[in-house]
Structures are given as C-alpha cells and as structure tokens.
Amino acid sequence: MEISIAVLLAGIAATAAPLVLAALGETLSEKAGVINLSLDGTILLSAMTGFAIAAKYDSIAAGFAAAAGTGMLVALVLAIISIWLGQSQVAVGFALTFLCRDLAYFLGAPFARIPGPQLSGLPIPLLADLPFFGPILFNHSIIVYSSFIAIPLLWWFMYHTPQGLIMRCAGENPEGCWAHGIRPRVVQTIYTLAGGALVGLAGAAFSLATKPGWGRPQGCEGVGWIALALVIFGGWHPLRVAFGAYLFGFLQMLGILLQDSFPAIPAQIFQVAPFPLMIFTLVLVHLGRNSKGNKLFLLRLLSGTPPGGLGKNYRPS
C-alpha cells in the first residue's frame, strides 16, 4: 500500500493526540510532585462518560466537558487521600485505576455498541490547502489542534511564568515553598486536578474521535501506562514527552502499514508491537542516562531527572 509522507505524518498527529494530552496531564501532576497512577482507569472512565453524555444529549462539547470533569474527580480523590491524608500515592493510584476500569465497563454497559456523535474534521481555510504542511497541521479535528497548542503552552507555562516556577518548586522542594509562605499541598492539589482534566480530555478523544464509540474492549486499554512511561521517557519535560507520544504514534501507524503489507502474519502481533518497542526505547534511554562519557545526541536530548519531591507526601511541621 502506497502512502505519502504527508498523509503518514497527518495520521501520526491524529493517532497520537489523545496520548499527547494524557502524557502532558501526567507531566503537569508529576512536576508538582504527585504521581497519578490512575491514568489507565481514568482514560477508560472518561471515554465512557464522554461518549455517554455526548450520545444522550447529542452534544460533543458536553461529552468533552463531562470527560474532563471525570478526570478531575478521580484526581481529586487521589489528592484528598494522598496529599491531604498522607497515604501512598502509588497504592491509591493503583486502586483507582482498577476501580475506574470496572466502573467504566459496568456503568457503560447500556451505551455499548450504540451509535453516537463523532467529532468531525475542521480544516482551516486556506492553510489546509498548503502543499505538504496543509494536511499535516491544518486538516484535523479540534482535539488534534488542542494537542498541538497544549505542547508549547504547557512548556511556556512551566518555564516562563511565576506560577510555573511555584509549581516546580512544590515538586522539587515543598519544604522550601512552605518556608517562603507558599502552601505546597494546595499547589499540588491544583495541578493534580489540572492534569486530571487533561487525562479526561484524552479519554473523550478516544471515544469521540480516534476510536469512536464505546464497548469492551474500547481500544484505549493500556494507553495510561504508556503515558506514564512517556513522562519518564521525556525526562519530565513537556516537549520531550510530546516527542515520545508522537514516536509511539509512529510505531502504531507502522504496525498498521506492516499489517497490510504482511497479511500472513497475525494482526495481533502488529497491534502489540508498539508496546515492547517503546519499552525497549525506555531501556536505551535509561542506559544512556546512566552511562559515563559521551552519549548519543538522542539520549542527551531525552535526559532528565525526576522532581525531588515526586511521590513524597509533604506534612507541614
């Protein structure tokens, strides 16, 4: 099957959009010092909620709003139990991801395999007709455009605003924040909720755009774990995290193309291939970060260290 580079890149951008939003949401939470391991369950529950609300009220906007609210609600539960009550972020996150997964399939049963609204494309006049760059950047749905905008916006917020500095301080040194009159637990709660909203939008992006509809399996299982891995892969930097999301999107598109080229090979092999390939890439990045001497340029590009207070619940003295 012949496919142009522009069409391939456009497909990668559309495929990776939900993962970009989820990974950026987790980056926001972790830069503030909070690990949200509920991502996989949150994406499923948000996908179900978004599709159910959109189908019931025939409103795509209502579906995305409900999904973002669902992501924030799950993040709020994590924040209350972990940040404020001092319980393990890892343990609470694991419990929430399985709870949300089961709730999604139980509550979403009436909406399984029924027709519903689907987010349509929104070509930007004139720009969509540009050669090469037109289909890649300017011929997508609003959720893909949102993923494009979120990348530089989050980078600018984190590293070029006072609020971003406060957020990073809360993740690196909450004691220092407290000493300067900043309440780190409040800051962490705010950005955990903001990250949860982005994860919720990612769930709706699956059920209303990338893989429209709801059922079991929905098709986004495991994406939350990949988003968590991408935050590490990208060194907790939004630009590098987004690069990892697009790399994973490329691997998914490659699997689809190879499946058409080699029909004798079981389709399941190509469907799961991006996951071990991403794990292999993470291993290479880890080895590159811990090696001495000169590193490959890509490994230097992806190097990064976790926030100093990541996963540690701060208790004011």
MODAQUI-V773311 format. One record per helix or strand of 2 or more residues. SS is the DSSP state (H for helix, E for strand). FROM is the first residue (numbers start at 1). TO is the last residue. Records with the same first field share a line. If there is no record, write none. Layout:
# MODAQUI-V773311
SS=FROM-TO ; FROM-TO
This chain:
# MODAQUI-V773311
H=5-31 ; 39-57 ; 60-84 ; 89-107 ; 109-111 ; 127-129 ; 133-137 ; 142-160 ; 162-172 ; 174-179 ; 184-210 ; 223-233 ; 238-261 ; 267-290 ; 297-301
